[in-house]
Amino acid sequence: MPWEFEPRSFAIEFDDAGNPIKFFTPDFYLPDEDLFIEITTMSQKLVTKKNRKVRRLLELHPDVRCKVLYQRDYLHLVVKYGLEEPGQLDEAPLPSRIPGPPEIIRLDEAGAEAG
């Protein structure tokens, strides 16, 4: 899957004259999905600050798609692909907020995802 590292910065705060004074640069861009990814594995205080920046990005740039992956999301991926041992997941705190709108997945009678 093609990806780009910090390919673009978005203005998220402006001075009284309308000049940009604060920017947000998502970590990755997935061009095939037209999706920016922000990864945060830091302290809760910094996670809250980053969530605020992503919300501001989406308010000012509603055409931009950006998802936040939290520490636990990241650890699930590295365990899934064999880069870390499963014990790492026990140490990771749950995110305080699930990113993005809720997704509805329909299951069949056996509990499998219905297509």
Backbone as a chain_set.jsonl record, in Angstrom:
{"seq": "MPWEFEPRSFAIEFDDAGNPIKFFTPDFYLPDEDLFIEITTMSQKLVTKKNRKVRRLLELHPDVRCKVLYQRDYLHLVVKYGLEEPGQLDEAPLPSRIPGPPEIIRLDEAGAEAG", "coords": {"N": [[0.853, -1.175, 0.0], [0.714, 2.116, -0.944], [2.149, 4.958, 0.704], [2.65, 8.176, 2.286], [4.903, 10.154, 4.168], [4.135, 12.642, 6.418], [3.12, 14.561, 4.378], [1.806, 16.986, 4.045], [0.849, 20.106, 5.492], [-1.746, 21.602, 7.4], [-3.471, 24.621, 7.837], [-4.651, 25.616, 10.974], [-5.183, 27.575, 12.755], [-5.611, 31.105, 12.938], [-4.429, 34.525, 12.67], [-5.671, 37.848, 13.539], [-5.693, 39.14, 11.095], [-6.157, 37.149, 9.365], [-4.073, 35.541, 8.641], [-2.356, 32.431, 8.578], [-1.35, 30.953, 11.645], [-0.945, 28.697, 13.101], [-0.324, 25.303, 12.485], [-1.248, 21.971, 11.436], [0.144, 18.831, 10.984], [-0.539, 15.845, 9.745], [0.626, 12.491, 10.424], [0.814, 10.477, 8.375], [-0.116, 9.868, 4.936], [-2.408, 8.127, 3.015], [-2.612, 7.581, -0.164], [-4.204, 5.921, -1.872], [-6.477, 5.543, -0.395], [-7.221, 8.083, 0.117], [-6.727, 9.282, 2.645], [-5.688, 10.668, 5.689], [-3.523, 9.821, 8.364], [-3.076, 9.964, 11.795], [-0.911, 9.142, 14.321], [-0.834, 8.424, 17.701], [0.882, 7.804, 20.578], [1.324, 8.767, 23.014], [1.311, 10.487, 26.256], [-1.808, 10.97, 28.068], [-2.488, 13.689, 28.298], [-1.2, 14.876, 26.103], [-2.436, 13.459, 24.081], [-5.055, 14.409, 24.25], [-4.645, 17.045, 23.448], [-3.805, 16.598, 20.821], [-6.117, 15.399, 19.773], [-7.803, 17.606, 19.825], [-6.577, 19.208, 17.887], [-7.008, 17.64, 15.59], [-9.82, 17.648, 15.481], [-10.189, 20.385, 14.972], [-8.91, 20.59, 12.483], [-10.705, 19.059, 10.923], [-12.994, 20.619, 11.168], [-12.28, 22.985, 9.811], [-11.434, 22.057, 7.379], [-13.41, 20.308, 5.877], [-13.428, 18.519, 3.778], [-11.254, 16.907, 4.071], [-10.076, 13.757, 5.024], [-9.293, 12.26, 8.025], [-7.904, 10.091, 10.363], [-7.371, 9.079, 13.723], [-5.012, 7.056, 15.242], [-4.687, 5.384, 18.191], [-2.543, 4.494, 21.012], [-3.238, 1.857, 21.802], [-4.527, 0.942, 19.455], [-2.368, 1.003, 17.677], [-0.657, -0.884, 18.925], [-2.228, -3.202, 18.641], [-2.047, -3.546, 15.881], [0.763, -3.973, 15.483], [1.099, -6.331, 16.895], [-0.669, -7.995, 15.512], [0.636, -8.223, 13.045], [2.919, -9.52, 13.777], [5.073, -8.094, 14.871], [5.408, -7.447, 17.497], [5.084, -8.952, 20.767], [2.077, -10.475, 22.08], [1.702, -9.767, 24.805], [2.225, -7.067, 25.087], [-0.15, -5.732, 24.677], [-1.567, -5.861, 27.036], [-0.474, -3.917, 28.617], [-1.161, -1.492, 27.557], [-3.17, 1.404, 27.805], [-6.73, 1.782, 27.454], [-8.2, 3.78, 24.846], [-9.538, 7.018, 25.597], [-11.569, 7.933, 24.086], [-13.297, 6.797, 21.296], [-12.188, 7.185, 18.02], [-13.761, 9.034, 15.363], [-16.978, 8.663, 13.626], [-19.577, 6.369, 14.73], [-19.553, 3.049, 13.393], [-21.706, 0.972, 11.544], [-22.039, -2.412, 11.445], [-23.313, -5.094, 9.811], [-24.294, -8.266, 10.912], [-24.523, -11.742, 10.16], [-26.705, -14.548, 11.025], [-24.934, -16.342, 12.198], [-23.064, -14.755, 13.291], [-21.104, -13.745, 11.678], [-19.665, -11.251, 9.533], [-21.96, -9.712, 7.456], [-22.291, -9.569, 3.956]], "CA": [[0.0, 0.0, 0.0], [1.523, 3.348, -0.963], [1.928, 5.932, 1.782], [3.567, 9.318, 2.32], [5.147, 10.616, 5.529], [3.928, 14.078, 6.639], [3.203, 15.23, 3.077], [1.125, 18.282, 3.958], [0.419, 20.764, 6.731], [-3.012, 22.312, 7.257], [-3.647, 25.753, 8.751], [-5.757, 25.36, 11.9], [-5.418, 28.774, 13.569], [-5.293, 32.296, 12.158], [-4.406, 35.783, 13.425], [-6.792, 38.747, 13.231], [-5.643, 39.512, 9.681], [-6.466, 35.97, 8.555], [-2.862, 34.807, 8.304], [-2.216, 31.217, 9.389], [-0.317, 31.029, 12.684], [-0.728, 27.365, 13.65], [-0.55, 24.27, 11.481], [-1.289, 20.58, 11.879], [0.71, 17.952, 9.969], [-0.767, 14.432, 10.053], [1.817, 11.653, 10.259], [0.862, 9.729, 7.122], [-1.193, 9.996, 3.965], [-2.615, 6.929, 2.203], [-3.246, 8.129, -1.369], [-5.238, 5.036, -2.422], [-7.671, 5.703, 0.438], [-7.404, 9.522, 0.316], [-6.899, 9.309, 4.089], [-4.554, 11.025, 6.535], [-3.464, 9.049, 9.605], [-2.292, 10.538, 12.893], [-0.649, 8.117, 15.325], [-0.457, 8.992, 18.978], [1.171, 6.81, 21.618], [1.865, 9.607, 24.081], [0.527, 10.653, 27.475], [-3.189, 11.399, 27.835], [-2.522, 15.145, 28.122], [-0.826, 15.17, 24.725], [-3.469, 12.871, 23.228], [-6.173, 15.358, 24.262], [-4.225, 18.182, 22.617], [-3.806, 16.155, 19.433], [-7.524, 15.246, 19.379], [-8.31, 18.959, 19.584], [-6.049, 19.646, 16.585], [-7.694, 16.891, 14.527], [-11.184, 18.206, 15.388], [-10.073, 21.697, 14.31], [-8.612, 20.283, 11.083], [-11.925, 18.61, 10.257], [-13.917, 21.761, 11.117], [-11.835, 23.952, 8.797], [-11.187, 21.365, 6.106], [-14.332, 19.18, 5.943], [-13.171, 17.583, 2.686], [-10.094, 16.097, 4.441], [-10.351, 12.587, 5.864], [-8.174, 12.024, 8.94], [-8.2, 9.181, 11.467], [-6.357, 9.002, 14.771], [-4.739, 5.741, 15.805], [-4.17, 5.538, 19.547], [-1.521, 3.52, 21.396], [-3.792, 0.499, 21.773], [-4.713, 0.606, 18.039], [-1.029, 0.751, 17.148], [-0.173, -2.159, 19.458], [-2.98, -4.279, 17.993], [-1.485, -3.747, 14.538], [2.104, -4.574, 15.519], [0.927, -7.728, 17.325], [-1.321, -8.702, 14.401], [1.602, -8.496, 11.992], [4.063, -10.233, 14.329], [6.189, -7.208, 15.194], [5.485, -7.401, 18.967], [4.411, -10.053, 21.461], [0.744, -10.092, 22.562], [1.741, -9.203, 26.146], [2.271, -5.605, 24.981], [-1.509, -5.2, 24.694], [-2.034, -5.766, 28.423], [0.091, -2.723, 29.231], [-1.654, -0.28, 26.899], [-4.472, 1.864, 28.28], [-7.768, 1.963, 26.445], [-8.39, 5.192, 24.516], [-10.653, 7.624, 26.322], [-12.614, 8.23, 23.107], [-13.127, 6.097, 20.032], [-12.193, 8.214, 16.978], [-14.667, 8.969, 14.232], [-18.376, 8.324, 13.881], [-19.776, 4.926, 14.89], [-19.779, 2.307, 12.169], [-22.675, -0.095, 11.697], [-21.644, -3.61, 10.711], [-24.395, -6.076, 9.889], [-23.836, -9.637, 11.096], [-25.529, -12.752, 9.86], [-27.143, -15.303, 12.198], [-23.795, -17.025, 12.792], [-22.173, -13.758, 13.858], [-20.111, -13.314, 10.687], [-20.03, -10.003, 8.869], [-22.808, -9.939, 6.28], [-21.809, -8.802, 2.806]], "C": [[0.902, 1.243, 0.0], [1.145, 4.287, 0.183], [2.972, 7.033, 1.684], [3.692, 9.779, 3.764], [5.045, 12.136, 5.588], [3.983, 14.894, 5.342], [2.631, 16.638, 3.036], [0.786, 18.794, 5.351], [-0.831, 21.574, 6.433], [-3.066, 23.449, 8.27], [-4.848, 25.461, 9.644], [-6.023, 26.537, 12.84], [-4.89, 29.982, 12.799], [-5.232, 33.52, 13.068], [-5.574, 36.659, 12.971], [-6.846, 39.168, 11.765], [-5.941, 38.326, 8.764], [-5.252, 35.177, 8.131], [-2.748, 33.557, 9.175], [-1.073, 31.361, 10.403], [-0.065, 29.672, 13.349], [-1.137, 26.341, 12.597], [-0.612, 22.899, 12.138], [-0.809, 19.726, 10.719], [0.452, 16.507, 10.361], [0.459, 13.587, 9.703], [1.924, 11.014, 8.875], [-0.321, 10.095, 6.236], [-1.227, 8.715, 3.157], [-3.344, 7.364, 0.936], [-4.346, 7.239, -1.948], [-6.552, 5.167, -1.661], [-8.072, 7.17, 0.59], [-7.653, 9.799, 1.802], [-5.588, 9.702, 4.776], [-4.658, 10.233, 7.832], [-2.573, 9.796, 10.589], [-2.14, 9.447, 13.941], [-0.213, 8.801, 16.605], [-0.288, 7.883, 20.012], [1.688, 7.518, 22.859], [0.949, 9.638, 25.3], [-0.863, 11.199, 27.152], [-3.293, 12.906, 27.6], [-2.21, 15.519, 26.67], [-1.835, 14.589, 23.736], [-4.654, 13.824, 23.127], [-5.867, 16.56, 23.375], [-4.277, 17.803, 21.134], [-5.231, 15.955, 18.923], [-8.141, 16.594, 19.045], [-7.85, 19.46, 18.211], [-6.762, 18.929, 15.438], [-9.126, 17.385, 14.371], [-11.169, 19.543, 14.648], [-9.786, 21.516, 12.818], [-9.896, 19.935, 10.339], [-12.988, 19.704, 10.183], [-13.567, 22.69, 9.966], [-11.659, 23.345, 7.408], [-12.088, 20.127, 6.041], [-14.136, 18.146, 4.829], [-12.002, 16.651, 2.994], [-10.551, 14.949, 5.333], [-9.111, 12.321, 6.712], [-8.64, 11.146, 10.088], [-7.032, 9.199, 12.449], [-6.239, 7.558, 15.207], [-4.085, 5.965, 17.164], [-3.179, 4.417, 19.855], [-2.052, 2.089, 21.285], [-4.047, 0.051, 20.329], [-3.384, 0.203, 17.412], [-0.515, -0.612, 17.622], [-0.926, -3.343, 18.867], [-2.406, -4.578, 16.608], [-0.117, -4.423, 14.588], [2.048, -6.009, 16.017], [0.342, -8.541, 16.18], [-0.318, -9.106, 13.329], [2.923, -9.044, 12.525], [5.265, -9.377, 14.684], [6.395, -7.067, 16.697], [4.776, -8.617, 19.518], [3.048, -9.582, 21.985], [0.733, -9.481, 23.965], [1.776, -7.69, 26.157], [0.876, -4.997, 25.114], [-2.031, -5.024, 26.114], [-1.59, -4.477, 29.087], [-0.493, -1.429, 28.684], [-3.005, 0.127, 27.461], [-5.467, 1.945, 27.128], [-7.887, 3.439, 26.103], [-9.6, 5.737, 25.268], [-11.814, 7.936, 25.382], [-12.305, 7.46, 21.839], [-13.2, 7.147, 18.928], [-13.258, 7.959, 15.917], [-16.096, 8.598, 14.604], [-18.519, 6.821, 14.057], [-20.023, 4.276, 13.539], [-20.772, 1.202, 12.459], [-22.231, -1.25, 10.815], [-22.757, -4.622, 10.906], [-23.791, -7.481, 9.973], [-24.941, -10.594, 10.691], [-25.844, -13.535, 11.126], [-25.989, -15.99, 12.911], [-22.807, -16.046, 13.416], [-21.077, -13.291, 12.932], [-20.614, -12.045, 10.016], [-20.802, -10.329, 7.585], [-22.347, -9.036, 5.143], [-22.883, -8.232, 2.058]], "O": [[1.761, 1.384, 0.87], [-0.019, 4.39, 0.57], [4.033, 6.855, 1.085], [2.707, 9.797, 4.502], [5.779, 12.839, 4.893], [4.796, 15.81, 5.218], [2.922, 17.403, 2.117], [0.48, 18.024, 6.261], [-0.966, 22.158, 5.358], [-2.739, 23.251, 9.441], [-5.923, 25.106, 9.16], [-6.969, 26.507, 13.627], [-3.874, 29.906, 12.108], [-5.892, 33.561, 14.106], [-6.367, 36.256, 12.12], [-7.91, 39.511, 11.25], [-5.975, 38.471, 7.542], [-5.372, 34.238, 7.345], [-3.013, 33.613, 10.375], [0.017, 31.824, 10.069], [0.914, 29.511, 14.078], [-2.151, 26.491, 11.915], [-0.103, 22.692, 13.24], [-1.292, 19.872, 9.596], [1.149, 15.978, 11.227], [1.227, 13.927, 8.803], [2.997, 11.01, 8.272], [-1.363, 10.558, 6.701], [-0.194, 8.261, 2.665], [-4.567, 7.503, 0.95], [-5.333, 7.758, -2.469], [-7.622, 4.926, -2.221], [-9.138, 7.47, 1.128], [-8.631, 10.446, 2.177], [-4.527, 9.149, 4.487], [-5.757, 10.002, 8.338], [-1.461, 10.205, 10.255], [-3.135, 8.887, 14.401], [0.672, 9.656, 16.593], [-1.218, 7.121, 20.278], [2.411, 6.927, 23.662], [-0.048, 8.919, 25.369], [-1.075, 11.809, 26.104], [-4.104, 13.348, 26.786], [-2.875, 16.374, 26.084], [-2.062, 15.163, 22.671], [-5.199, 14.025, 22.041], [-6.732, 17.033, 22.639], [-4.732, 18.585, 20.3], [-5.534, 16.296, 17.78], [-8.913, 16.712, 18.093], [-8.627, 20.058, 17.467], [-7.082, 19.55, 14.424], [-9.606, 17.53, 13.247], [-12.025, 19.803, 13.804], [-10.362, 22.217, 11.986], [-10.148, 20.455, 9.251], [-13.793, 19.725, 9.253], [-14.448, 23.134, 9.229], [-11.73, 24.042, 6.397], [-11.589, 19.005, 6.139], [-14.628, 17.022, 4.932], [-11.776, 15.694, 2.254], [-11.316, 15.147, 6.277], [-8.01, 12.173, 6.182], [-9.66, 11.429, 10.715], [-5.87, 9.318, 12.06], [-7.24, 6.907, 15.507], [-3.066, 6.646, 17.273], [-3.0, 3.5, 19.053], [-1.381, 1.216, 20.734], [-3.805, -1.112, 20.006], [-3.29, -0.804, 16.71], [-0.002, -1.399, 16.827], [-0.325, -4.387, 18.614], [-2.296, -5.74, 16.216], [0.141, -5.349, 13.819], [2.867, -6.831, 15.606], [0.8, -9.649, 15.905], [-0.407, -10.199, 12.769], [3.931, -9.038, 11.818], [6.376, -9.896, 14.789], [7.453, -6.61, 17.131], [3.967, -9.242, 18.833], [2.888, -8.403, 22.3], [-0.189, -8.729, 24.28], [1.39, -7.08, 27.154], [0.731, -3.877, 25.605], [-2.846, -4.138, 26.371], [-2.244, -3.993, 30.01], [-0.329, -0.373, 29.296], [-3.899, -0.71, 27.583], [-5.087, 2.15, 25.975], [-7.695, 4.282, 26.978], [-10.558, 5.013, 25.539], [-12.93, 8.179, 25.842], [-11.171, 7.472, 21.362], [-14.154, 7.923, 18.882], [-13.603, 6.815, 15.62], [-16.384, 8.262, 15.753], [-17.67, 6.066, 13.583], [-20.627, 4.877, 12.651], [-20.695, 0.559, 13.506], [-22.067, -1.1, 9.604], [-23.103, -4.966, 12.036], [-22.896, -7.834, 9.206], [-26.128, -10.308, 10.85], [-25.312, -13.225, 12.192], [-26.061, -16.203, 14.121], [-21.813, -16.467, 14.009], [-20.206, -12.523, 13.34], [-21.817, -11.794, 9.938], [-20.351, -11.114, 6.749], [-22.048, -7.862, 5.362], [-22.647, -7.555, 1.057]]}, "num_chains": 1, "name": "protein.A"}
